[in-house]
């Protein structure tokens, strides 16, 4: 039964939430609400996401010393793949603010006590697998085009990519592959983590609900993916420092997007609760 809990949730019957139709205006409203959550106590949220600029700086130093500059661009793009999992503490802050509860940053770690923590971890492992596969694919593509020459400086890499036919092939094919990975991530996790935080429905239902949400709202959802991709790209440019602001805003906004896309759960009838109690 433990395995079923991770996959199917707390009950023995899979709960499939109702999906709403949304518009582009709903995306703007979700962003507005996300900014409101961020500005309520911005210093707390910057502290929560300070790890990302630090990791970016460390990666830059590491690559400059070990001649792995070709992985810099894929790593920057990879933030969009693991972002839904990385922002889970921010969903909790928005959830608490919505309920009128204390939103001190320490409450972000209450996710660890969620009944759905095993399901959250399972979807997180899936995302990290996608992230790893993306880096492996990007590295394989580079090595197939440039088998004997790995630049030891960023400037040499830029020159190699922009002034050779192989470099332009790398840009075009690499970005198309990155788009495919981003679409997979969007379709499988756009509302998965907020849903698991809100209801213990299991990893399977969380992922399939995200897919259903995208299928029902293809234009708004892909527009959302584009907005997030552009925001993360801009935030990554100054050595990832901008991510300390961009990630919290998108994290909070994702919670509000979830609220717009997913119909709230109906409270169970008293009789249902009694039957459940007796079954236990």
C-alpha positions in Angstrom: 0.0 0.0 0.0 2.9 2.4 0.6 3.9 2.2 -3.1 0.2 2.9 -4.1 0.3 6.0 -1.8 3.2 7.4 -3.6 1.7 6.7 -7.0 -2.0 7.0 -6.4 -2.4 9.1 -3.2 -3.9 8.7 0.2 -7.1 6.9 -0.9 -7.6 3.6 -2.7 -9.4 5.4 -5.5 -7.5 7.7 -7.9 -8.8 11.3 -7.6 -8.7 13.2 -10.9 -9.2 16.9 -10.3 -11.4 18.9 -12.5 -9.6 21.2 -15.0 -10.8 24.7 -15.8 -10.4 26.6 -19.0 -8.2 29.7 -18.5 -7.1 32.7 -20.7 -4.0 34.7 -21.3 -5.4 37.3 -18.9 -5.3 34.6 -16.1 -1.6 34.3 -16.7 -1.1 38.0 -16.2 -3.2 37.9 -13.0 -1.2 34.9 -11.7 2.0 36.9 -12.3 0.6 39.9 -10.6 -0.4 37.8 -7.6 3.1 36.2 -7.6 4.7 39.6 -7.5 2.5 40.6 -4.6 3.5 37.5 -2.7 7.2 38.2 -3.4 7.0 41.9 -2.4 5.2 41.1 0.8 8.5 39.9 2.3 11.1 39.9 -0.5 14.2 39.6 1.8 13.0 36.3 3.1 12.4 34.9 -0.4 15.7 36.1 -1.8 17.4 34.2 1.1 15.5 31.1 0.1 16.8 31.3 -3.5 20.3 32.7 -3.0 21.6 29.2 -3.6 20.9 29.6 -7.3 23.3 32.5 -7.9 25.9 30.9 -5.7 25.6 27.6 -7.7 25.8 29.6 -10.9 29.0 31.3 -9.9 30.6 28.0 -8.7 29.7 26.4 -11.9 31.2 29.2 -13.9 34.5 28.9 -11.9 34.5 25.1 -12.2 34.0 25.3 -16.0 36.7 27.8 -16.5 39.2 25.5 -14.7 38.2 22.2 -16.2 37.4 23.2 -19.8 33.7 22.3 -19.7 32.4 25.6 -21.2 30.2 23.8 -23.7 27.9 22.7 -20.8 27.3 26.3 -19.6 24.4 27.0 -22.0 22.7 23.6 -21.3 23.1 24.2 -17.6 21.4 27.6 -17.9 18.6 26.0 -19.8 18.4 23.3 -17.2 17.2 25.6 -14.6 13.8 25.7 -16.4 13.7 21.9 -16.1 14.3 21.6 -12.3 12.6 24.9 -11.5 9.1 23.4 -10.7 10.7 21.3 -8.0 13.1 23.9 -6.7 10.3 26.4 -6.1 8.2 24.1 -4.0 8.9 26.0 -0.7 7.6 29.1 -2.4 4.3 27.4 -3.2 3.9 26.7 0.5 4.5 30.4 1.3 1.8 31.4 -1.2 -0.6 28.7 0.2 -0.1 30.0 3.7 -0.6 33.7 2.7 -3.8 32.7 0.9 -5.0 31.1 4.2 -4.0 34.1 6.2 -1.3 32.2 8.1 2.2 33.3 9.1 4.5 33.5 6.0 7.9 33.6 7.7 10.5 31.9 5.4 11.0 29.1 7.9 7.5 27.8 7.0 8.8 27.0 3.5 10.4 23.9 5.0 7.1 22.6 6.3 6.9 20.9 2.9 9.1 18.2 4.4 6.2 17.3 6.7 3.6 17.1 3.9 1.6 13.8 3.8 2.5 13.8 0.1 6.3 14.2 0.6 7.0 10.8 -0.9 5.0 11.6 -4.1 6.7 15.0 -4.3 10.1 13.3 -4.1 9.1 10.8 -6.8 8.2 13.6 -9.2 11.3 15.5 -8.2 13.5 12.4 -9.0 11.7 12.3 -12.4 12.6 15.9 -13.1 16.3 15.4 -12.1 16.4 12.4 -14.4 15.1 14.6 -17.2 17.7 17.3 -16.3 20.5 14.7 -16.4 19.4 13.3 -19.7 19.3 16.8 -21.1 22.9 17.5 -20.1 24.0 14.1 -21.5 22.2 14.7 -24.7 23.6 18.2 -25.1 27.2 17.0 -24.4 26.8 14.2 -26.8 25.6 16.6 -29.5 28.6 18.9 -29.0 31.1 16.0 -29.0 29.6 14.6 -32.2 30.0 18.0 -34.0 33.4 18.9 -32.4 35.1 15.6 -31.5 38.6 16.9 -31.2 38.4 20.5 -29.9 37.0 21.6 -26.6 37.8 25.3 -25.9 39.4 26.3 -22.7 37.9 29.8 -22.6 34.4 31.2 -23.0 35.4 33.5 -25.8 36.9 30.6 -27.8 33.6 28.7 -27.4 31.6 31.6 -28.7 33.9 32.0 -31.7 33.7 28.2 -32.4 29.9 28.2 -32.3 29.2 31.4 -34.2 31.8 31.2 -37.0 31.6 27.5 -38.1 28.9 25.5 -39.9 29.1 22.9 -37.1 28.5 25.7 -34.6 25.3 26.8 -36.3 24.1 23.2 -36.5 24.8 23.0 -32.7 22.7 26.1 -32.1 19.8 25.0 -34.2 19.6 21.3 -33.2 20.5 22.0 -29.6 17.8 24.6 -29.1 15.2 22.3 -30.8 16.3 19.5 -28.4 16.1 21.9 -25.5 12.6 22.9 -26.6 11.5 19.3 -26.6 12.8 18.7 -23.0 11.1 22.0 -21.9 7.8 20.8 -23.4 8.0 17.5 -21.6 8.7 19.2 -18.3 5.9 21.7 -18.8 3.3 19.1 -19.7 4.2 16.8 -16.9 4.8 19.2 -14.0 3.1 22.6 -14.7 0.7 22.1 -11.8 2.0 18.8 -10.3 3.9 20.1 -7.3 1.2 22.7 -6.2 -1.4 20.0 -6.5 0.6 17.5 -4.4 1.1 20.3 -1.8 -2.6 21.0 -1.7 -3.9 17.4 -2.0 -2.3 14.0 -1.4 -3.3 12.6 -4.8 -0.2 10.7 -5.7 2.6 11.2 -8.3 0.6 9.5 -11.1 -2.5 11.8 -10.7 -0.3 14.9 -10.3 1.6 14.2 -13.5 -1.5 13.2 -15.5 -3.4 16.2 -14.2 -0.7 18.5 -15.5 -0.9 16.8 -18.9 -4.7 17.2 -18.9 -4.3 20.9 -18.0 -2.0 21.5 -20.9 -4.3 19.6 -23.3 -7.3 21.7 -22.2 -5.4 25.0 -22.2 -2.7 24.6 -24.9 -2.3 28.2 -25.8 -2.2 29.7 -22.3 0.0 26.9 -21.0 2.6 27.2 -23.8 2.5 30.9 -23.4 3.2 30.4 -19.7 6.2 28.2 -20.6 7.5 30.9 -22.9 7.1 33.6 -20.2 9.0 31.4 -17.7 11.8 30.5 -20.2 12.4 34.2 -21.1 12.3 35.2 -17.5 14.8 32.5 -16.5 17.1 33.4 -19.4 17.1 37.1 -18.4 17.7 36.2 -14.8 20.6 33.9 -15.7 22.6 36.5 -17.7 24.4 38.3 -14.9 26.0 35.2 -13.5 22.6 33.8 -12.4 22.1 36.6 -9.9 18.8 37.7 -11.3 17.4 34.3 -10.5 17.2 35.4 -6.8 14.2 37.5 -7.9 12.9 35.7 -10.9 12.5 32.3 -9.3 10.5 33.5 -6.3 8.1 35.5 -8.5 7.5 32.6 -10.9 7.3 30.2 -7.9 4.5 32.2 -6.3 2.8 32.8 -9.6 2.7 29.1 -10.3 0.7 28.5 -7.2 -1.8 31.1 -8.3 -1.9 29.6 -11.8 -2.6 26.2 -10.2 -5.6 27.8 -8.3 -6.9 29.1 -11.6 -6.5 25.8 -13.5 -7.7 23.3 -10.9 -11.2 23.2 -9.5 -11.0 23.2 -5.6 -11.6 19.9 -4.0 -15.1 19.3 -2.7 -15.3 18.7 1.1 -16.3 15.1 1.8 -19.7 14.5 3.3 -19.9 13.7 7.1 -21.0 10.2 6.3 -18.1 9.6 4.0 -15.7 10.8 6.8 -17.3 8.3 9.2 -17.0 5.4 6.8 -13.3 6.3 6.2 -12.7 6.4 9.9 -14.3 3.0 10.4 -12.2 1.6 7.5 -9.1 2.6 9.3 
